[in-house]
Amino acid sequence: MCRWRHVRNLYLRCGHAENLPPVEVKCGSTHCKFSPNHPARCAPPSCSRTCNQYHLFPEQYTPSVDGVCSACTRAMSSSRRRH
């Protein structure tokens, strides 16, 4: 079944975290209404009985990034321009 992937990058050099936009991860099932393989001819009411009508629980990742967040990057570049 299709699911959403939520990624929250943790930046090790500044300690901040940023959420990336959710991404839909498509499955290959013909019995999932969100799948690209779901037949176009499959429609309610039979689709509601035979096919999954919801996404699975979202995947959640928090990778540690050896760097600084975008806000700190902007702050550092603007302070350099002033000097």
C-alpha contacts under 8 A as a table, 3 or more apart, distances in Angstrom:
res1	aa1	res2	aa2	distance
1	M	26	K	7.41
1	M	27	C	5.34
1	M	28	G	7.75
1	M	29	S	6.71
1	M	32	C	5.91
1	M	35	S	7.58
1	M	52	N	7.40
1	M	55	H	6.44
1	M	56	L	6.25
2	C	24	E	7.15
2	C	25	V	5.70
2	C	26	K	4.70
2	C	27	C	4.86
2	C	32	C	7.24
2	C	34	F	6.46
2	C	35	S	6.55
2	C	55	H	5.36
2	C	56	L	6.28
3	R	24	E	5.89
3	R	25	V	5.36
3	R	26	K	6.81
3	R	27	C	7.94
3	R	55	H	4.89
3	R	56	L	4.91
3	R	57	F	6.49
3	R	58	P	5.55
3	R	59	E	7.27
4	W	22	P	6.35
4	W	23	V	5.63
4	W	24	E	4.48
4	W	25	V	5.80
4	W	55	H	7.31
4	W	56	L	7.62
4	W	57	F	7.47
4	W	58	P	4.69
4	W	59	E	6.27
5	R	22	P	5.65
5	R	23	V	5.18
5	R	24	E	6.19
5	R	25	V	6.67
5	R	58	P	5.53
5	R	59	E	4.67
5	R	60	Q	6.01
5	R	61	Y	7.78
6	H	19	N	7.61
6	H	20	L	7.01
6	H	21	P	7.19
6	H	22	P	5.03
6	H	23	V	6.85
6	H	58	P	6.86
6	H	59	E	6.08
6	H	60	Q	4.86
6	H	61	Y	6.34
7	V	19	N	5.99
7	V	20	L	5.55
7	V	21	P	7.66
7	V	22	P	7.23
7	V	60	Q	5.93
7	V	61	Y	4.84
7	V	62	T	5.84
7	V	63	P	7.69
8	R	17	A	6.41
8	R	18	E	5.46
8	R	19	N	4.29
8	R	20	L	6.09
8	R	60	Q	7.89
8	R	61	Y	6.30
8	R	62	T	4.82
8	R	63	P	6.99
9	N	17	A	5.43
9	N	18	E	5.31
9	N	19	N	6.39
9	N	20	L	7.53
9	N	62	T	5.43
9	N	63	P	5.34
9	N	64	S	6.23
9	N	65	V	6.57
10	L	15	G	6.79
10	L	16	H	6.08
10	L	17	A	4.39
10	L	18	E	6.76
10	L	62	T	6.44
10	L	63	P	6.15
10	L	64	S	4.87
10	L	65	V	5.89
11	Y	14	C	5.98
11	Y	15	G	5.40
11	Y	16	H	5.53
11	Y	17	A	5.95
11	Y	64	S	6.01
11	Y	65	V	4.84
11	Y	66	D	6.11
11	Y	67	G	5.56
11	Y	68	V	5.34
11	Y	69	C	5.91
12	L	15	G	5.17
12	L	16	H	7.54
12	L	64	S	6.47
12	L	65	V	5.96
12	L	66	D	5.33
12	L	67	G	6.04
12	L	68	V	6.90
13	R	66	D	6.37
13	R	67	G	5.25
13	R	68	V	5.32
14	C	67	G	7.48
14	C	68	V	5.36
14	C	69	C	7.03
14	C	72	C	7.49
15	G	68	V	7.85
16	H	68	V	7.65
16	H	69	C	6.39
17	A	69	C	7.08
18	E	69	C	7.17
26	K	34	F	7.24
26	K	35	S	5.65
26	K	36	P	7.19
27	C	32	C	7.88
27	C	35	S	5.65
27	C	36	P	7.78
28	G	35	S	6.06
28	G	36	P	6.96
28	G	37	N	5.88
29	S	32	C	5.68
29	S	35	S	6.19
29	S	37	N	6.09
29	S	38	H	6.79
30	T	33	K	7.68
30	T	35	S	6.81
30	T	37	N	5.02
30	T	38	H	4.26
30	T	39	P	6.57
30	T	51	C	7.99
31	H	35	S	7.91
31	H	38	H	6.19
31	H	50	T	6.84
31	H	51	C	4.41
31	H	52	N	6.10
32	C	35	S	5.41
32	C	38	H	6.16
32	C	51	C	5.27
32	C	52	N	4.69
32	C	53	Q	6.68
33	K	38	H	5.74
33	K	47	C	7.86
33	K	51	C	6.26
33	K	52	N	6.17
33	K	53	Q	5.99
34	F	38	H	7.11
34	F	53	Q	7.83
34	F	55	H	7.98
35	S	38	H	5.31
38	H	42	C	7.44
39	P	42	C	5.45
40	A	43	A	7.41
42	C	46	S	7.26
42	C	47	C	5.60
43	A	46	S	6.27
43	A	47	C	4.96
43	A	48	S	7.72
44	P	47	C	4.78
44	P	48	S	5.65
45	P	48	S	5.47
45	P	49	R	6.97
46	S	49	R	5.27
46	S	50	T	6.22
47	C	50	T	5.19
47	C	51	C	5.33
48	S	51	C	5.91
48	S	52	N	7.45
48	S	53	Q	6.79
52	N	55	H	7.98
55	H	58	P	7.84
65	V	68	V	7.88
68	V	72	C	6.11
68	V	73	T	6.37
69	C	72	C	5.41
69	C	73	T	6.20
70	S	73	T	4.92
70	S	74	R	6.14
71	A	74	R	5.18
71	A	75	A	6.17
72	C	75	A	4.93
72	C	76	M	6.04
73	T	76	M	5.20
73	T	77	S	6.21
74	R	77	S	5.18
74	R	78	S	6.10
75	A	78	S	5.26
75	A	79	S	6.17
76	M	79	S	5.23
76	M	80	R	6.31
77	S	80	R	5.15
77	S	81	R	6.46
78	S	81	R	5.17
78	S	82	R	6.59
79	S	82	R	5.29
79	S	83	H	6.78
80	R	83	H	5.44
